Amino acid sequence: MAGDHDVPMRRSFDALYLTASEIETLGMIVNALGIAGSQLILRHRPELYLHAQANLQKCRGEHEELLKRLDHAARQSKDESALRLIEDLETLPADAMQSLHAARRCLLAAAFLGHCIAAHNHPTRAAVAPHEHKRLN
């Protein structure tokens, strides 16, 4: 069965707990990876690439423990690690093939992080009572 192959991957996500703040950080990383990857292909706004790269470096410095946890989960599921990619993006690709490969890795890492966000089990929240609707007349 096709679903049998992703059991170890599902277990790695079950063990990965993310706080609301960490999910927000993942969103910023996904955004920066998308911008970096697009600019590696298009190259029409180099300042966007530099800004995205600076944001990735800042996230690595401020959230290294989170990135290490995600790196472990990515390795277990054989996905692209954002931590490794951020380190590799410190050096600008030298030619078109390296740029395409780096852009592909950006897409794969962003997809993995997006899956982490989507697969995350949110803690149960208190139910909010519905507001009573009042008629004006």
Contacts in CASP RR format, 6 or more apart in sequence:
PFRMAT RR
TARGET T0000
AUTHOR 0000-0000-0000
METHOD contacts of the structure
MODEL  1
MAGDHDVPMRRSFDALYLTASEIETLGMIVNALGIAGSQLILRHRPELYL
HAQANLQKCRGEHEELLKRLDHAARQSKDESALRLIEDLETLPADAMQSL
HAARRCLLAAAFLGHCIAAHNHPTRAAVAPHEHKRLN
8 76 0 8 1.000
8 77 0 8 1.000
9 76 0 8 1.000
9 77 0 8 1.000
10 119 0 8 1.000
12 73 0 8 1.000
12 76 0 8 1.000
12 77 0 8 1.000
13 73 0 8 1.000
13 77 0 8 1.000
13 115 0 8 1.000
13 116 0 8 1.000
13 119 0 8 1.000
13 120 0 8 1.000
14 121 0 8 1.000
15 73 0 8 1.000
16 69 0 8 1.000
16 70 0 8 1.000
16 73 0 8 1.000
16 116 0 8 1.000
16 120 0 8 1.000
18 26 0 8 1.000
18 116 0 8 1.000
18 117 0 8 1.000
18 120 0 8 1.000
22 63 0 8 1.000
22 66 0 8 1.000
23 117 0 8 1.000
23 120 0 8 1.000
25 59 0 8 1.000
25 63 0 8 1.000
25 66 0 8 1.000
26 70 0 8 1.000
26 113 0 8 1.000
26 114 0 8 1.000
26 116 0 8 1.000
26 117 0 8 1.000
27 113 0 8 1.000
27 114 0 8 1.000
27 117 0 8 1.000
28 55 0 8 1.000
28 59 0 8 1.000
29 56 0 8 1.000
29 59 0 8 1.000
29 82 0 8 1.000
29 110 0 8 1.000
29 113 0 8 1.000
30 110 0 8 1.000
30 113 0 8 1.000
30 114 0 8 1.000
30 117 0 8 1.000
32 52 0 8 1.000
32 53 0 8 1.000
32 55 0 8 1.000
32 56 0 8 1.000
32 59 0 8 1.000
33 52 0 8 1.000
33 56 0 8 1.000
33 82 0 8 1.000
33 85 0 8 1.000
33 106 0 8 1.000
33 107 0 8 1.000
33 109 0 8 1.000
33 110 0 8 1.000
33 113 0 8 1.000
34 52 0 8 1.000
34 106 0 8 1.000
34 107 0 8 1.000
34 110 0 8 1.000
35 48 0 8 1.000
35 49 0 8 1.000
35 51 0 8 1.000
35 52 0 8 1.000
36 49 0 8 1.000
36 52 0 8 1.000
36 53 0 8 1.000
36 56 0 8 1.000
36 89 0 8 1.000
36 106 0 8 1.000
37 49 0 8 1.000
37 102 0 8 1.000
37 103 0 8 1.000
37 106 0 8 1.000
37 107 0 8 1.000
38 103 0 8 1.000
39 45 0 8 1.000
39 46 0 8 1.000
39 48 0 8 1.000
39 49 0 8 1.000
39 52 0 8 1.000
40 49 0 8 1.000
40 93 0 8 1.000
40 99 0 8 1.000
40 100 0 8 1.000
40 102 0 8 1.000
40 103 0 8 1.000
40 106 0 8 1.000
41 99 0 8 1.000
41 100 0 8 1.000
41 103 0 8 1.000
43 49 0 8 1.000
43 99 0 8 1.000
53 89 0 8 1.000
53 90 0 8 1.000
56 86 0 8 1.000
56 89 0 8 1.000
57 86 0 8 1.000
57 90 0 8 1.000
59 67 0 8 1.000
59 86 0 8 1.000
60 67 0 8 1.000
60 83 0 8 1.000
60 86 0 8 1.000
60 87 0 8 1.000
64 83 0 8 1.000
67 82 0 8 1.000
67 83 0 8 1.000
67 86 0 8 1.000
68 83 0 8 1.000
70 81 0 8 1.000
70 82 0 8 1.000
70 83 0 8 1.000
70 113 0 8 1.000
70 116 0 8 1.000
71 81 0 8 1.000
71 82 0 8 1.000
71 83 0 8 1.000
71 84 0 8 1.000
73 79 0 8 1.000
73 116 0 8 1.000
74 80 0 8 1.000
74 81 0 8 1.000
74 82 0 8 1.000
74 109 0 8 1.000
74 112 0 8 1.000
75 81 0 8 1.000
77 112 0 8 1.000
79 108 0 8 1.000
79 109 0 8 1.000
79 111 0 8 1.000
79 112 0 8 1.000
80 105 0 8 1.000
80 108 0 8 1.000
80 109 0 8 1.000
80 111 0 8 1.000
80 112 0 8 1.000
81 109 0 8 1.000
82 109 0 8 1.000
82 112 0 8 1.000
82 113 0 8 1.000
85 102 0 8 1.000
85 105 0 8 1.000
85 106 0 8 1.000
85 109 0 8 1.000
88 102 0 8 1.000
88 105 0 8 1.000
89 102 0 8 1.000
93 99 0 8 1.000
93 101 0 8 1.000
93 102 0 8 1.000
END
